[in-house]
Amino acid sequence: MSVPIVEVNILSPSVYRKPDDLPDQIPLFPLSGAILFPRGTLPLNVFEPRYLNMIDDAMSGSRLIGMIQPRADAHDDDPPPLSDVGCVGRITSYSETEDGRYLIILTGVSRFKLLEEADVQLPYRMAEADFHAFGDDLKASPAHETCDRASLLDALRAYLDKRDLNADWSAVSDAPMETLINALAAGCPFSNAEKQALLEAEALRDRCDALVALLNMGATGDEGWIQ
C-alpha cells in the first residue's frame, strides 16, 4: 500500500475578487465526467507524466488548473476537442505517494470560457481563458438565490428510493445549499452532457432547478437530456 511521504495543506485565501485577478492563460486538465464548481472541491489522483509535470508547474506558480470536459462528440480525436466552459481550481491540498503519484484537492474558483488553446511547447494543454462572463462566481451566492431545500430533498429522496440507495440525511439536511447543490451535481451519475449543462447553468438557482429536474426524471425512469 502506498503511503504519502510528503503532504502539504495549502490555504486558499480569497485573493480573486474580480475576473481580472485571474490569469489570461491556464493549464488544462481534460477529464470526462469530472466537474468542478466554484467553491466546490474535487479530489484527483494524478499519475500520467504530463499531468505530473502540470502539477509541478502549477505548484511553483499560481496553483491554478482548469478542469474541462472533452466534448461529447469527441470520439477518437487526439487531442479531443474540448467543451466551451470549464472551471479553474486552486490546489488546496497536495500529497505525494511513494510510487510517484500526486493526490491533490482542487477548490473551485471560477468558471471560464475557453477562447482558444495556446500554442506552447509543453506536454499538457494550455488555453486562453475568459472569466468575465462568470464574475459572480467570485461571490458567495446569497441564500435567496437558491432553490427550495424541501423540493431538492424530495427529489433526491425519490431518486435514491428508485435505486434502493440511502444517504446520510442529517448531513444532507445540514449542508449549506450551495455545497449540497454542487456536491449532488458533481456526484450523481448523470451523463457527461448533463453534468456540463449543470456547470453552464447561469446562476446557482438555475443549477438547482436543473438538478431537481434531473433527479425527478431519474426517479420516474425518464432518464434523458435536459431540453
N, C-alpha and C positions, 0 to 999 in steps of 0.2 A: 504494500500500500504506500502510495506517495504521500509524504508529509511536507507541508510548506517549510522551507528553510529561510525564506525572507518574507516578512509580512509588514505592510505599511498601510495604515488607515489615514486617509487624506481628507481633511475638512474641505467642504465645498462652499466657501463664502459666496454671498450674493454679489459677485463682482460684475455681473452683467445686468445692467439696468435698462439698457436700450439696445436695439439691433446693431447700432454702430460700434458697440463694445465688443462684438463678436468678430472673428477674423473672416476675411473675404474668401479664404481658401481653407478647406478642411480635408483631412483624410477620411476615406470612406470604408465602411465595413459592410459590404452587401451580404445579407443573410435572410433567406426566405423564412417567413413565419415569426421572425424576431422583431417585435415592435417596442420602441421606447417612446414614452410620453414625457412632456415637460413635468419635472418634479417626481417622475416615476423612477424606478430602478430596474436595471437589467444585469443579472449576473452572466458572465461569459467565461467559458473555458477555452483559452486560446492556445493552439498548438501548431497551426500552419506557420512555416518560417516567415512568409511575407507579412503575416499579421503580428507575429512576434516582433518583427522589425518595426511595424507600425506602432505597436505599444511602446517600444523603446523610444522611438522618436517623439511620441506624444508625451511620455513621462518626462522627457528632457525639455519639453516646450509648454504648450498651453494645457495639456492633458485632455484635449477635446478630440472626440471621434464622432463622425457622422454615421449613424445607423440608418440603413436604407434597404428596401427590398428590391430584388430583381423584378422586372415587370412580369406580369402573369403570362405574357406571350413570348417570354424569353427563349423557351425551348432549349436548344442545344448551342445557342450562340455563345461564343467565347471571345472577349468577356461578355457576359449577359447585359442587355440594356437595363437601365435602372428606372425605378419609379420617379415621378416628378417631385415627390415630397418625402423627406426623411426627418429625423430628429437628431440634433447633436447632443452628445452627452459628455459629461466630465468624469474622468476616472476618480472615484472617491474611495475605492478600496483596491488594493493590489497585493498579490502574493505570488511567489514563485515556488514551484514544486521541484522535488529532486530530479524528476525526469524532464525538466526544462519547460513545462507548461506555465502559462500565466493565468491566474484566477483573478479576474477583475470584476468590479461592480461599476457600471456607468449610472450616473444620475442625470436624468434628462434636463436640459437647459432650455432649448427652443427648437421648434420645427424650422425647417428651411426648405426653400425652393431650389432644386437643382438647376443651375443655369447651364453649365457645360462642364465637361471633365477637363481637367488641366493636363497639359502635355508635359509630363515630368518623368525623369529617369529614376523611377522608384519601383520597387516590387509590388507596391499596393497602389490603389487608385486614389486620386485627389480630385477635388471638384471646386469650382467656383460656386459659392452658395449665397443666396439672398435671404435674409431673415426678416426683412421689413414687413412682409405680409403677416407675420406672426408676432408682432411686437407685444401683444397681450400675453403671450406665453411667459414673458418675463415677470408677470404679475400674478400673484395668487388669485384664483377665481373666487369671488365672493359667494357665499352660500346661496344667495337668492338666484344665482345664475345656473344652479344645478337643478337636476330633476328631483321629483318627489321620492324620498327614500323608500316609502312604502311601496310605490309602484315598482321600483327596481328590485326590492326584496321579493315581492310577489312573483315577478317574472323569473328571478333567479331560483326561487323555490320550485316553481313548476318545471323549469329547465332541468334541475337536478333530479327531481322526482321521476321525470321521464327516463332518466338514465340510471336510476337506482343509486344515486350518489348522495353524499351528505356534505355538510360544511360546518365549520366552527361558527355557529350562528352568533355567539356572543362577540367574537372578533369582527364578524361581518357587520353586526349592528352598531358596534362602537367605532368602526373605522370612519375617518373623515370622508366626506362624499367624493372628493377628487381622488383620494387614494383608492377608494373602493371602485369607482368607475374605471380608472386606469388599470387597476390590477385585474379586474374581470375582462376588460377589453383585450389586454395582453395575454391573459392566461387561459381563457376559454378556447375550446378547439374550433374556432371559426376558420373559414378558408383564408388564404393569404390575401385575396382580393377584399374580403370583408374586413379584415384587420386593417388593410390600407385605407378603406373607407372610414373606419373609426379614427384613424390617425388624422385624416384630412378633414374631419368634421370641423366646422369653423370655430365653434366655441364649445366649452365643456358641456353646456346644456344640450347642444346638438349631438355631441358624442353620447351623452346619456340616453337621449331619445332613440338614437340608432341602436345602442346596446340593448335597450329594453325591447325594441322591435326584433332584434336577432334572437334574444332569449325567448321571446314569445313564439317566434317561428320554430325554434328548436323544440319548444315544449309541445307544440302541436304536430310535430313531424314534418312541417312545411319548411324544410331547410332550403335556403337559397340566397341568392344575391339581393341586396337591398336595392330597390328600384328608386 
